[in-house]
């Protein structure tokens, strides 16, 4: 037995001095303390001093002792593998001896230290830890039991996976039954620890817990009305998770559980209420939701609606009493990172603009400064998902409440009513329509309420009904709504500015060209906002301008509009440095503007083009440096390159052939060759979009590289990465149109993958459509190579293209299919009804294409004979039959 380690008195005083100084508020003192702590790490027994202060030096005050333990914890995190054996053994034995310290703070610190050592892979090398802690749970001494449980709870949180693996001889088989015994302990703190420990193993369906699932649930029910909030919170959390993984076990008790959760959602302790409110969100995702919940809606709805009011503390945190803050600069920490959505090429459909995947951009982010998730947000989210489950049946319970809320004299109540109205917009839209002619004008009035928080939520709610507003005659609702929203964009409150800008972007997407008559008025406001906005809202303003350009397109290309819009944008563009992330939203915005302005963007084109090429080049160079010397150079932020590639696509699309000289004078194709092989999928996705756009704009510069590009495109036809695959497919189609018969040597590199993708189940619509168009285009330029496979793709080909609008891409694809049918008529025979249906989807094909359809239809009819044709066409749905008779006389 080595003799017990003893500190040197002088060393101990020095360390205590340091600990005292580190509690000083002065930052320069703190920095020098940090440096001295780092230096002390060179002495092997420095960590012995730290544990000594934590566990043995009872004469010191608790904050100092705890701090000593936390510094030790950081050392364990950073350097544990370098601790000499004697030191780590001393620390471990001190921890276990002092887990029952009489001070809750010291116990908690020791527990944190234990779990930190355990998660450094030491559970295997500290075999006595778990048995010892479990043994201490049975101690008569409360402090020892509580300290051991605190440590176990932290270990269960940090090391759940390894506890349930063969590496440790499955300790949970002993631990879980042990924890369950403590659900009935007389100390609330211990009961709470016990549930929290078991809760770590629900979602992973840990075998040891599944074996005891019934006693676990019984024990939870026994604690349902515990007087300790922390216990009630853990009970609610457990039931929410069980709903996901063991619904079968809860179903027999569902009526009682729902009644219980209704009570808990109104718990006086907001943390309990929040956990309970999650139950409704989770239940809404279960297929049994409608059946088990329909009888309780009349109780549940008022509870959720009540939870949607701002609490007093929310209003204080939101500075709800400060109405004007537009002149106060933003706190940079509050500005969330933005994510760039890379370019995806999509087809236009009947009766709409571009099909975008509906990203839920309209989440209720009306109060992102308070702790992000709270009872108000959870209640609103639950109401939203339940509205989608119950649809208009929900209105029975909501409408009577809404009347009272929306016209309430207290602004907090009225505000919650407006939030309710927005939350149900998606699920209950049909049932709400009769009330909207009365409600929308009321909401438009609320936009000028004297409370900023009412104005901001009203912006959001109105945006949720934008679709309906746009479907009505514009003078009745659209014009007044737009006028008032534009005033709110210039509000003196920053939260209102933000909400109005986001709502206006939604309105733009819905209204599209309906906005053209008001363009001067809109641009006036948006340009004025430029001079008014602080940092954070400026980023949202870019988005509103970009969306406007996407929505009105070439209508923006008027000299007077360009004169208003471009100077402030270019001024910002010149102010921003190449490493400034504010470039992302600005580049996205300019990309939309360039596409809309087309030739109108020419005067601004060259500097913008140059800078984009530079951004790509810089990022690639930085990536190469990082790869060769990772410790010298850091990883570049590839978003700069992705956004730059997307803006180049926007320029190529907007300027068409006029971009040719710029491409000729730059090394963009060499850079693209590198981007197309980047490890990061989003970089490849954007480079393929640019390849397609340059192919359309100036193929003479792309053509010499086709031999290098095609094999790369072929290897990227992997439908696991949908957007990469989609853009590569589209680019291949554009290239084939330009190459014509010279495409022949490349067909084999891509055709098999494309046919496989078009036959895959569950392939997203956009990818199917682009795949079909590209197969058609390949068949158009090289029918001999593609036609033999006709039978393998004709059916999904026809069904995926019947819903897209007449356009150039559809035109070339159908010419290809007709050409292939003439080469291999047998390939279409079995699926001819699908071909007929696809032909009928054309509204007005060009004359020579109509002629091709006519020949194929009549050729087939003549070949099978009058009787067979009649039998065949009798299977057609009536509209199809009529269309073919009218247009093609068959």
Secondary structure, DSSP 4 states (H G I P E B T S, - for coil): -PPPP---HHHHHHHHHHHHHHT-S-HHHHHHHHHHHHHHTTSTTHHHHHHHHHHT-TTS-HHHHHHHHHHHHHHHHHHGGGS-HHHHHHHHHHHHHHTT-SSHHHHHHHHHHHHHHIIIIITTT-THHHHHHHHHTT-SSHHHHHHHHHHHHHHHHHSHHHHTSGGGT-THHHHHHHHHHGGG-S-HHHHHHHHHHHHTTTTTT-HHHHTTHHHHHHHHHHTTT-S-HHHHHHHHHHHHHHHHH-HHHHHTTHHHHHHHHHHHTT-SSHHHHHHHHHHHHHHHTSTTHHHHHGGGHHHHHHHHHHHTSPPHHHHHHTTTT----TTSPPPGGG-PPP---------BBTTSSB------TT---S-TTS-SS-HHHHHHHHHHHHHHHHGGGGHHHHHHHHHHHHT-SSHHHHHHHHHHHHHTTTTTHHHHHHHHHHHHHHHHHHTT-SSHHHHHHHHHHHHHTHHHHHHS-TTTTHHHHHHHHHHHHT-SSHHHHHHHHHHHHHHHHHHGGGGGGGHHHHHHHHHHHHHH--HHHHHHHHHHHHHHHHHHGGGG--HHHHHHHHHHHHHHHHHS-TT-THHHHHHHHHHHHHHHHGGGGHHHHHHHHHHHHHHHHHHHHHHHHHHH-TTTSPPP-THHHHHHHHHHHHHHHHHGGGGHHHHHTS-HHHHHHHHTT-SSHHHHHHHHHHHHHHHHH-HHHHHTTHHHHHHHHHHT--TTSHHHHHHHHHHHHHHHHHHGGGGGGGHHHHHHHHHHHHTSTT--HHHHHHHHHHHHHHHHH-HHHHGGGHHHHHHHHHHHHTTBPS-HHHHHHHHHHHHHHHH-GGGGGGGHHHHHHHHHT-SS--HHHHHHHHHHHHHHHHHH-HHHHHHHHTTS-HHHHHHHHHHH--
